[in-house]
């Protein structure tokens, strides 16, 4: 089938006081130990997470952290720290040895970068910073970092009604995003059922896949669903959508929307259609639920499209997400 990438029940932890630092460190250590990291590798994770969390607590505005198995490689750990300010004018300076933010553990961003197996930063003065990093055990495989997404439930809900999944077969990558109708456990059940059906029939063309999902969601609340396949060799994308999922081919010149037909998967649908699009070099595919406004513009974030999919998705969630609905962003780099 290929490499399977899937959404999880992402738990974002607000880092607003010192107690959050220890809690986040413990979460990271438990996850590292469960992945078979030895004492030295677990220590790297603990120190890097503590430093990043300390920076959020002391200097950030609305700082949050996500610690989870890496979506592309369950044996790896992904950590994402995001805030709304104050941002950095010169990220390269922050990465230099000897430069650290006063009052933290003192290793600075450069130390975090050396401890991580891989990292990416996007920051703008007055807008905030997104730091994405992953950790693997020594000599273990590393994730490709070409498909990722993030979810966030509405308000204080514990589960998100949106979900995504992808199958990366090398020359092609096929992916789905489902926005379960409403929110809470019933919406989550619908979106997870859509993911299950997608993985069961992932070799079908997108419109046939969407038909299977539409039929299979009849006993659930239903939702909006989009199925997409990128052919990396041909430089094309095939898209079939039902309902209000936003889908974009995005590059530095702007973005092109992909067309969904109105309806609710599992309940109401016109004739389903599949559309074909060209994918320009160095572009990314962005799918998101209506938990994000469509009023984002990548040109407002210089350099963002060169970052990893996790950092792109988290930045868009921060900038365009609304707390009035579940939110999900999926980013795919076709030419990676």
N, C-alpha and C positions, 0 to 999 in steps of 0.2 A: 504493500500500500504506500509506503513512504514514511517519512518522519511525521508523527502526529503532534500537533501543537494545540493546546486547549486552554480555555479560561478556567480560572479557579474562583473560589469565593474570597476575593481579595479583601483583606482587612487593613485599612489605612488607620494608623495610630497617630493621633495628634501629639506633637512634641512641644509642649507648652511649659512644662516645669521639670525640675531636675529628676523627679521620680520616673519620668518617661525614659531617661537614659538607661537606667538599670533594667527596666522592663524590656526595652527593645534589645538590649544586649543579651538578656536571658533567652528571649525568643530566637535570636539568631544562633546562639550556642546550641539550643535544643535541636533546631533544624539541622545544623552542621553535624551534630553527633548522629542524628537519625540518617544522614547521608553517608556515614562512614568516614567522616573527616577525622584525622588523628589529632592529637593534642596541639601540635604546632599549627596545623591548618585551622583548627577551631579557634586558636588564639588570634590568628590573623583576622578572622571574621569578627571576633569580639571587639578587638581594638578599633578596627575600621568603623564598625557600626557605632561604637561608643563615641568616637570623634565626630562622626557625621551627625549623630543625635545631639551631641553637646553644642555643635554649631547652630542647629535648629533652635534649641532651647534658649541659647544666649542671644542670638542675633537675628533670627528670622521672624517674619510675620506670617502667621497661619502655616507654620511648618508641620509637615506630616511625613511619615515613613511607611513604606510597604516592604515587608520581608516575606519572601515566598520561594518555593521551588521554581527554578527558571522555566518559563513556558516551553522552551525548545528542548530542554535537557533536564529531566527531573532530578538527576544526580548533582546538579549544580544549584547554587543559591543565588537569587537575585535580590538586590536591595535598591530601592528607589527612594530618594529624599527629595521633597519638593517644598518650595515656599513661595511667597509673594513679595519678597523683598529682604534686604535692600539690593540684592544682586551684586555682580562683580563687573567692573569695567574692563579688567585685564585678567582673564582666566589663566593665561600663560604665566603671569607673575605669581598667581596663587599656587601654581603647580611647582614653582621653584623650591629647591631645598632651602630651609631656613626661614621660609615665610609661613606664618600661621596666624590665625585670628586670636587676638588676646583673650586669655581666660579659658581656652579649650585645653585638651590634653597636650597640645604643642606639636603634634606631628604634622598638622596642616593638610591641605588638599593633596599636596605632593606625596605625603606619607600614606594617605588613603589610597592613592593611585598605585603606589608600589605594593601595598598589601593585597589589593584586589587582583584577581586573575584577568579582569578586563574592566574598563570603566569608560564613561562618557559624561561630559558636562555641557549644559547649555545655560547661559546666564546673561541677563540684561539688567543694567542699572535701573532701579525703580520698578522692575517687573518681576524679579525673582530668579531663582536658580532651580534647575533640575539636575540632580546627580544620580546617574544610574551606574551600578557596579554589579559584577557577578564574581562568585568564588567557586573554584573547583578544587578537589583534592589534587595533590601533586601527581603529575603524569596522567591525569584523567582527561578525557575528551573535553573540548570547549564548545559552547554553543555557537552557531553560525551567526546569530544576531541579524536575521533578515526577515523574521516574522514575529510580531508580538502585539499584545494589547493589554489594556487595563480596564477594570470595572469598578464601579462605586455605587452602593445602594442609596436609595433616597433617604434623606434625614438620618434617623437613628436605627433604621432597619438593619438586620444582621445578615440578610441574604439579598443578593442582587437579582432582579428579574431579567437581566440581559446576560447573554453568553456568546462566546465565539469558539471556533475551532478551525484548524487548518491541517492539510496534509501536504507536506512538501516532498515531492518526488524528484527533485533535482531540476529537470528541464521544465516542469510545471509545478505550480502550487495552487491548490484549490482551497477555498475558505468560505466560511459561513458566519453570519452574525444574525442573532435572533433577539428581538426586543419583545419579551413576553408581555402580553396585555396587562396593564396595571402594574402592580408591584407586589412584593412579598413572596411567600412560598408558592402560591399558585402560579404566579408569573415565572418564578424560577423553574418550576416543574415543566412548564411549557417550553422554555428556552433550552433546558437540558434534554428534553425529548427531541427537540429539533437537532441538537448536536448529535444525539445518539443515532438518529435517522441519517444524518449527514455522513457520519463515519461508516455506517453500514452500507451506504450506496455511493461512496466518494468517487468511484470511477465513472459514474454516469456524467453526461453533459450537464451543465448547470441548470438548464430549464427542466430537464428530466428529474434532476435531484430536487429541485424546488417542488415539482409535482408530488414526489414521494413525501416530502416534508409536509406539504399542504394536506395531503390525504391522511398522514399519520397523526397530525395534531388535532383531529376532529374531536377527540375525547378530552382535550385540554382546553384551557382558556384561549389558546391561540396567540398569535403575535405577528409582528412584522419580521420578514425574513429576506435576506439577500445572500445569494450564492454567486461566487466569483471564481474564475479560473484564469490564471496568468500563464501564458506560454512564453517562457523566457527566450527560447530559440527564435520564435517568430516575432517577438516583440508585440504581442497582442493580448487583449483581455476579453473574456466572454463573461457576460453579466446577466443574471436573472433575478429580479427583485419583486417582492409582493409586500406592499405596505410602506410605512414611513421609516425606512432605513436610508440614511444619506450615504452616497458612495461617490468618491472623487478620484480622478487621476490628477495628481498634483505635482507641479515642478516650480522652478523659480519664476516662470512666466505667468503663473496663475493656476487655475484648476478647471477641469471639465467634469461636469456631473454625469453620472450614469443613471439610466431611466428605470424606475420601478413602476409596476402597474398598481393601481389602488386596490385595497382589500385587506383582509385579515387571514393569515395562513391558518388553516383548519376550519374556516367558517365562510368567508366570502372571497371570491376571486373572479376577475374577468379572465379572458384567455391569457395564459401566461406566455411571456415572450422572452427570447434571449437576444441580447444586443452585443455587437462586436465593436471593439475600439482598438485604436493603435496606442501603444505605450511609448512615449518619448524616452530617450536615454536619460538616466539619472532622475527619473521621476519616482514617486511613491504612490501606492494605492492606500486611500484612507476610507474606512467604513466607520460610521458611528450611528448610535441610536439617537432618538430625539431628546435624550437627556443632555445633549449638547446643542447649543445654538449653531446655526450654519454661518454665523457672522465672524468666522475666523479667517485670517489671511496670513499665509506663511511668509509673505514678504515683510510682515511686521516683526518677524523673528529671524533676523539675519543668521544664516548658517544652520538653522534648525534642520533642514532637509538632509544635511550631511551626517546627522547624528543617528544613533541606533533607533530602531522602531520603538523600543520601550520609552526612550527619552522623548521622541516625537509625540507618542500617544499621551504621555503624562503631561507634557506641555499643553497640548490641545485640551485635555481634560481640565487642567487648571484654568485656562483662559476662556474656554467656551462652555464648560460644564455648568449645569444648574442643579441646585439642591432640591428642586421640585419634582425630580423624577430620577429613576435609576439611570445610570450612564455607562456606556461601553464605547471604547475606541479601539479599533483594530488597524494596524499599520503593516503593510507588506512592501518590502523593497524588491521590485521585480528583477533588477539586473545585478543583485548581489551574488 
